[in-house]
C-alpha cells in the first residue's frame, strides 16, 4: 500500500509540473505557481525535488535581500521593462491593425 501511495504522489506531482510547463506560455501567472506546486507535491517523496525547492528558497531569499538593497535600481528596471512592453504593444497594434 505504501508503494502505491508513493507512486500516486509521484505521478500527481509530475502531472502538475507538466501542466505548469504547458500553461506557462499563456498570459497570466499560472505557469510558475503551478510548477512550484507540482514540485511541492513531488518533494513529499522525491529527494531531488526537495533539494530543488530548498535551492529555490535560498535563491529567493538572496533575491529579496538584493532587491531591498537596490530598491531604486530595481524600480527603474521594472519601469523600463513595463514601458518597453507597452511601446512594443502599441507598435505591433499600429503595424498590424491596418
C-alpha positions in Angstrom: 0.0 0.0 0.0 2.9 2.3 0.8 4.4 1.8 -2.7 1.0 2.6 -4.3 0.8 5.9 -2.3 4.4 6.8 -3.2 3.8 6.3 -6.9 0.4 8.1 -6.7 2.2 11.1 -5.2 5.0 11.0 -7.9 2.5 10.7 -10.7 0.3 13.5 -9.4 3.3 15.8 -8.8 4.7 15.1 -12.2 1.4 15.8 -13.8 1.1 19.1 -12.1 4.7 20.1 -13.1 4.0 19.1 -16.8 0.7 21.1 -16.7 2.5 24.1 -15.4 5.1 23.9 -18.1 2.4 23.5 -20.8 0.4 26.5 -19.5 3.4 28.8 -18.9 3.3 30.5 -22.3 -0.3 31.5 -21.7 -0.6 35.1 -20.4 -1.1 35.3 -16.6 0.7 34.0 -13.6 -0.4 30.3 -13.9 2.7 28.6 -15.0 5.3 29.3 -12.3 3.0 28.7 -9.3 1.7 25.5 -10.9 5.2 24.2 -11.4 6.1 25.1 -7.9 3.0 23.4 -6.6 4.0 20.3 -8.5 7.5 20.4 -7.0 6.0 20.7 -3.6 3.9 17.6 -4.2 7.0 15.7 -5.6 9.1 16.9 -2.6 6.9 14.7 -0.4 8.5 11.6 -1.9 11.4 12.6 -4.2 14.7 13.9 -2.7 15.7 15.7 -5.8 12.5 17.8 -5.8 13.1 18.6 -2.2 16.7 19.8 -3.0 15.4 21.9 -5.9 12.8 23.6 -3.6 15.4 24.3 -1.0 17.7 25.9 -3.6 14.8 28.0 -4.9 14.1 29.2 -1.4 17.7 30.2 -0.9 17.8 32.0 -4.2 14.5 33.8 -3.5 15.9 34.9 -0.1 19.0 36.2 -1.7 17.0 38.0 -4.4 14.8 39.7 -1.7 17.9 40.9 0.1 19.4 42.2 -3.2 16.2 43.9 -4.1 15.9 45.6 -0.7 19.5 47.0 -1.1 18.9 48.1 -4.7 15.3 49.2 -4.5 15.7 52.3 -6.7 17.6 50.4 -9.4 15.0 47.6 -9.2 12.1 50.0 -9.6 13.8 51.7 -12.5 14.3 48.3 -14.2 10.7 47.4 -13.8 9.6 50.8 -15.1 11.8 50.4 -18.2 10.6 46.8 -18.9 6.9 47.8 -18.5 7.3 50.9 -20.7 9.1 48.8 -23.4 6.3 46.3 -23.3 3.7 49.0 -23.7 5.6 50.7 -26.6 6.2 47.3 -28.3 2.4 46.5 -28.0 1.5 49.9 -29.5 4.0 49.3 -32.3 2.5 45.9 -33.1 -1.0 47.3 -32.9 -0.3 50.1 -35.4 1.7 47.7 -37.7 -1.0 45.0 -37.9 -4.2 47.0 -37.4 -4.0 48.5 -40.9 
